[in-house]
């Protein structure tokens, strides 16, 4: 028996997912990206499921409210109501109210605006009453035969001779159901033979038994006679309840009890000859099922296709299980490389070849397992869509949101931690960045502001950009403000970028007017801290009057990376392979005395001697190499002793006592069993810069 | 009854040597003892961090317990070994190694035998010492494992070590 609290938690999570679906769909409709017809089924289903599950837990307020929403949606679904912009807006408000109610179930701190709820219910009520139907929708009285099986048996001439007795079949049928009607047809030929059977029966049977059971009654006369058993039209209902699996039409009908496996087999056999006919057509032709049932099944099938797409979104696996799997795969990768080292020493080519296919598989399994943790960033972006919509309305600004790269994948845990910082930046952009319409027109800008959200991969990192075409950052104002707040002194020389970075200082806010959205001086410092907790960086570009762009760079993180191993003295270091541009031999002769840069085919390449930077005791090797790494838009060289080649590195976080390190982001166990350190290149270069400027 | 009394009042301690001094640590925190070796130095770490070892797939930091207790660094001998301990930290048990000159034995010590730490003279921070016990005419200082190897304290010690800047000598 599942713990009630646990079940409740699952309900809450599920409801939140469904609300998310509702929101996304509604926003798509509002934004013109989809028609109501595309999404109404999904929206309805979401509301319906929430209502149903909430009912199980006795959350009556949720049930009551959602019921009204569902009723309106039902009307839309039945084309009795037009989903116009006003209704979409109302439904979005309802969605938000439902989200509040759901959140309040687990978080007592969440306030539910009851007045808002009442107001929304009234609004919904107007839709429900509008074309007030005095009578409930007429219940279509099914024709008498609708719930009865139609059985048509044209007995073969030899039935009596084979020892079969139609009467006993009839009496057996009446034990498994009620024979509603027995129609008799017979035609005696001129050469009447008393031992032959000329019977043709048309029966109507009401039963709960399946088709198979009915068919079994006629099992022994199948060869000699023609038996058609048509399911009642109510089998359509059965179809609705067949389990959700990707199925073929025939299988679907068998599952619903409308067709027996034997009939299906026959038809499939027939289909081999009549390849142009569909299974459905042939089944009707064979008299196995009425056309209506096949149509229903086809609909059901289409519905399943649809359903499968959304099932895909809600497949849930406990994070713990996934982490365990990934940990095991990490062990497998490590064990694999240990084996590889040993096998390469055997000079046994066959063994090496056999093992290389295992290595290949391990790589695929690794990538597959890691991708399980990856989610598209689009989900976070669509949450932002809502914020953009609501906030720009509240501020009376017209803002167009442009989303690029929503399919970019990111580790799930990162996506969760990113949502707050992204929200802050977007709110700030809308509030302080994009100007009110009159100012925009005055400045000769299009009245509609533009906010662009973009995500893409760049050299082993994920970059998220938030760009607005607003007022831009005013460096002199920021500076003045920072001086006033005592963050910097007036003599301090700061680059433009350094000045921009002041907005990340705690307690900094330039907004002259404090709105209820932002401008409270909390936010940007939290943003920076959150990003840094994810080992990311945040960069600002801005041009006064043109707009601002925030760029968030995040490592792909993850448990396992493709690495490149180098050694300096006894120390093994692993670099993310996708940050490496090239490796070359380090020529001392080419060096300018006491300068840490060299001439790389005409370009200046600054470099860092890792031996020096890490204060390693061993004397320098006679031959050194330089690894050219690219991070963001910068390049740098790292001077190392030997280059050892590529490997799959399972990242083991450093022990908690090493929470502050310089340029090392983790450790890994190499094939040899030695411990290697994984370099965090941007952090390493930053550290190198700081030691250099400290000289 | 007697048996329970025994369990409540007696505790087992692993004793070990740092130079000539004998220390004891409750075996509750001790996971295993391994030979000293296969250490990988972690760049830019203070002296008391000896490095990390690969302990059957887990990467475990090793601390020079002698330096941690304010004495000179260990001199490696063939009896030098690493005591692997589990120290509670933020609701988890963190595995950490302590390098010592040699381990002696496991002693069962009754509570009544433990004397309070001397107010001075042990050349140790008072909060590290659980008590002192006299075993065969010599004193064994019983240590609080989770204080001596407090993860939080070690982490902030490492954080506060400013790597010396401007190493002049060029390669």
Interface residues (C-beta under 8 A of the other chain):
Chain A: X331 X334 X570 X571 X572 X594 X609 X611 X612 X614 X615 X616 X620 X652 X654 X655 X656 X657 X658 X659 X660 X661 X662 X664 X667 X669 X673 X674 X675 X677 X691 X694 X695
Chain B: X38 X40 X41 X42 X43 X44 X45 X49 X52 X53 X54 X57 X58 X59 X60 X61 X89 X90 X94 X95 X96 X151 X154 X155 X158 X159 X163 X164 X165 X166 X167 X170 X171
